[in-house]
Amino acid sequence: MTSIPFADPRWTTLNPPPPSSAKESTPTPSDDGIVLRWKTVGETDWWRTPEADRHSGLVYGFEHTFEADKGFEISVELGVEPKVQLPDWLTDLSIVDYISPSKYRFGQQSNVPQYLPSLELSSSDDQAALFLRLDDKEQTWVKTGLEFENDKLWAGVVVSSPYSDWSLLPPPVNAKPRRFTISLAGMHLRVFLNDDMIRQVNAFGPSDEHVDATSGNSKQNKAFVGVMACSPKTGGAEVSFNNFQLAGTARE
């Protein structure tokens, strides 16, 4: 695997944020280019069915050319801290100095109810993911990463070829960092969380013809690869990506 700094000039942005939220929602690399952060924009998503075709989530990535039979892999460590939706009565108390579904810490106020730390708080389906797209028509793509669903953190994979198929599993409790990897060789797609394979698709993409009929050589294919984040409901989730890596061949 070769590390690709987020400050490398090949990176570009799909679906940049609107001017009103550009300051906090524009991907910002660290000084050394290893870490990337931004805040999500609300009502954005990547999801495709016969009835809906949504591809509005911000993607930070670049075009990668590869030999179809050898394939390639991309990998990144990631995290997401959702913007928690507080009950209306609580937002008026001005007592919260930090809050998340997994860690509550409240300010010291004499009028704070004793039962407050046990509140069920709602997050908003925020997602941070590794991303790969094979076509410009937004029909063949995969995203995998961390997402909040029903106020719980999950490891998720969505494969669209050409419609979205979604799977979830609980992320390892004590496994940090959480590194996601997408491996593609021919039409064989595999997704890993750390060292464990969490998804496999044997027919990903439009064709299984990987050899050029004229030259007899492996076809040169192109993919758009990178990282993405979205919030189908309310935006403002803080996402981070660390040490993006790329390998010129897929693992056995």
RATA-V27593 format. One record per residue. N is the residue number from 0. RES is the residue in three letters. PHI is phi in radians with two decimals (999 if undefined). PSI is psi in degrees with one decimal (999 if undefined). Layout:
n = [N N]
res = [RES RES]
phi = [PHI PHI]
psi = [PSI PSI]
This chain:
n = [0 1 2 3 4 5 6 7 8 9 10 11 12 13 14 15 16 17 18 19 20 21 22 23 24 25 26 27 28 29 30 31 32 33 34 35 36 37 38 39 40 41 42 43 44 45 46 47 48 49 50 51 52 53 54 55 56 57 58 59 60 61 62 63 64 65 66 67 68 69 70 71 72 73 74 75 76 77 78 79 80 81 82 83 84 85 86 87 88 89 90 91 92 93 94 95 96 97 98 99 100 101 102 103 104 105 106 107 108 109 110 111 112 113 114 115 116 117 118 119 120 121 122 123 124 125 126 127 128 129 130 131 132 133 134 135 136 137 138 139 140 141 142 143 144 145 146 147 148 149 150 151 152 153 154 155 156 157 158 159 160 161 162 163 164 165 166 167 168 169 170 171 172 173 174 175 176 177 178 179 180 181 182 183 184 185 186 187 188 189 190 191 192 193 194 195 196 197 198 199 200 201 202 203 204 205 206 207 208 209 210 211 212 213 214 215 216 217 218 219 220 221 222 223 224 225 226 227 228 229 230 231 232 233 234 235 236 237 238 239 240 241 242 243 244 245 246 247 248 249 250 251]
res = [MET THR SER ILE PRO PHE ALA ASP PRO ARG TRP THR THR LEU ASN PRO PRO PRO PRO SER SER ALA LYS GLU SER THR PRO THR PRO SER ASP ASP GLY ILE VAL LEU ARG TRP LYS THR VAL GLY GLU THR ASP TRP TRP ARG THR PRO GLU ALA ASP ARG HIS SER GLY LEU VAL TYR GLY PHE GLU HIS THR PHE GLU ALA ASP LYS GLY PHE GLU ILE SER VAL GLU LEU GLY VAL GLU PRO LYS VAL GLN LEU PRO ASP TRP LEU THR ASP LEU SER ILE VAL ASP TYR ILE SER PRO SER LYS TYR ARG PHE GLY GLN GLN SER ASN VAL PRO GLN TYR LEU PRO SER LEU GLU LEU SER SER SER ASP ASP GLN ALA ALA LEU PHE LEU ARG LEU ASP ASP LYS GLU GLN THR TRP VAL LYS THR GLY LEU GLU PHE GLU ASN ASP LYS LEU TRP ALA GLY VAL VAL VAL SER SER PRO TYR SER ASP TRP SER LEU LEU PRO PRO PRO VAL ASN ALA LYS PRO ARG ARG PHE THR ILE SER LEU ALA GLY MET HIS LEU ARG VAL PHE LEU ASN ASP ASP MET ILE ARG GLN VAL ASN ALA PHE GLY PRO SER ASP GLU HIS VAL ASP ALA THR SER GLY ASN SER LYS GLN ASN LYS ALA PHE VAL GLY VAL MET ALA CYS SER PRO LYS THR GLY GLY ALA GLU VAL SER PHE ASN ASN PHE GLN LEU ALA GLY THR ALA ARG GLU]
phi = [999 -1.96 -1.31 -2.00 -1.01 -1.19 -1.56 -1.05 -1.14 -1.25 -1.22 -2.51 -2.00 -1.70 1.01 -1.07 -1.21 -1.18 -0.94 -1.15 -2.16 -1.09 -1.07 -1.74 -1.88 -1.57 -0.96 -2.19 -1.29 -1.22 -1.02 -1.57 1.36 -1.45 -1.97 -2.27 -2.42 -2.92 -1.91 -1.26 -1.76 -1.19 1.02 -2.15 -2.93 -2.19 -2.89 -2.44 -2.36 -1.03 -1.68 -2.48 -2.41 -1.93 -2.51 -1.81 -1.17 -1.15 -2.13 -1.98 -2.88 -2.76 -1.47 -2.17 -1.70 -2.55 -1.48 -1.03 -1.32 -1.42 1.25 -2.90 -2.39 -2.22 -2.70 -2.77 -1.58 -2.58 -2.65 -2.50 -2.07 -1.26 -1.46 -1.38 -1.55 -1.48 -1.04 -0.99 -1.17 -1.38 -1.13 -1.53 -1.50 0.96 -2.04 -1.71 -1.83 -2.85 -2.70 -2.65 -1.06 -1.84 -2.62 -1.90 -2.47 -2.00 -1.15 -1.55 -2.30 -1.20 -1.70 -1.39 -1.06 -1.14 -1.49 -0.98 -1.09 -1.68 -1.05 -1.55 -1.86 -1.79 -1.65 -2.17 1.06 -1.22 -2.40 -2.31 -2.63 -1.38 -2.44 -2.49 -2.23 -1.71 -2.38 -1.40 -1.52 1.08 -1.88 -2.16 -2.73 -2.48 -2.27 -2.56 3.04 -1.82 -2.63 -1.75 -2.41 0.94 1.14 -2.18 -1.50 -2.30 -1.66 -2.19 -2.38 -2.13 -1.95 -2.01 -2.81 -1.73 -1.97 -1.32 -2.17 -1.99 -2.38 -2.31 -2.64 -1.11 -1.24 -0.98 -1.11 -1.88 -1.65 -2.35 -1.29 -1.83 -1.82 -1.83 -2.34 -1.95 -2.09 -2.32 -2.43 1.09 -1.81 -1.56 -1.87 -2.31 -2.18 -2.15 -1.99 0.95 -1.70 -1.77 -1.32 -1.98 -2.80 -2.49 -2.30 -1.62 -2.44 -1.75 1.96 -1.42 -2.69 -1.86 -1.56 -1.97 -2.03 -1.15 -1.16 -1.45 -1.62 1.39 -1.60 -1.08 -1.13 -1.60 -1.86 -2.18 -2.43 -1.73 -2.16 2.87 -2.28 -2.48 -2.63 -2.70 -2.44 -1.03 -1.91 -1.61 -1.43 1.77 -1.21 -1.63 -2.00 -2.48 -2.31 -2.33 1.01 -1.21 -2.28 -2.43 -2.06 -1.33 -2.41 -1.50 -1.16 -1.17]
psi = [137.6 130.1 135.6 104.1 142.9 -14.5 -0.2 139.0 -13.1 -20.1 142.4 169.4 126.6 139.4 58.1 156.9 156.3 157.7 -31.7 -24.3 15.5 -33.7 -45.0 -15.4 10.7 128.7 129.4 110.9 153.2 169.9 -35.4 -1.7 3.9 -33.2 143.6 136.8 150.7 173.7 140.3 157.5 137.4 156.2 42.2 151.0 164.1 113.4 135.4 123.0 173.1 -24.8 -19.0 141.6 91.5 123.8 54.9 -8.0 142.2 131.4 132.2 113.1 -162.8 163.4 133.9 128.0 134.9 159.0 127.0 -41.3 -29.3 -34.1 -162.7 172.4 146.9 152.8 145.8 149.4 142.2 164.5 156.4 132.3 107.3 156.2 112.6 137.0 109.1 150.1 149.4 -40.3 -28.0 -31.9 -18.5 -7.3 -20.5 47.8 -6.9 122.8 -16.3 137.9 139.5 164.8 -23.7 -10.2 113.1 133.5 123.7 148.3 161.5 104.1 137.4 -22.4 15.5 125.7 145.6 -28.1 1.4 -42.2 -15.4 12.3 142.8 111.2 145.0 123.0 175.4 45.8 30.9 146.8 143.5 131.5 153.9 146.1 140.5 130.5 132.4 -18.4 158.3 -7.8 3.2 32.5 -24.1 100.3 164.7 140.1 141.8 135.6 -149.3 139.5 153.8 127.1 125.6 40.8 19.5 149.6 132.1 158.9 124.4 154.3 130.4 121.0 123.5 116.1 66.9 -2.9 155.2 132.6 124.1 136.1 148.2 147.9 151.9 136.3 154.7 133.3 -45.8 15.7 100.2 134.5 165.8 105.0 125.2 141.9 135.2 126.9 127.7 125.6 118.6 -124.8 7.8 109.5 131.0 144.8 133.6 144.0 112.2 -120.6 1.6 129.9 125.7 -6.2 142.7 132.2 125.3 -5.3 66.5 122.3 173.2 -19.1 152.7 15.8 107.9 1.0 128.4 124.0 -24.5 -50.2 -21.5 1.9 162.5 136.8 144.3 112.6 162.7 144.9 149.8 120.4 152.9 -144.9 153.0 159.8 144.4 164.3 98.5 -22.4 -106.0 135.4 -170.4 1.4 140.4 119.4 150.4 145.6 140.5 128.3 68.9 133.4 153.1 135.9 138.1 -6.8 153.7 150.6 159.0 999]
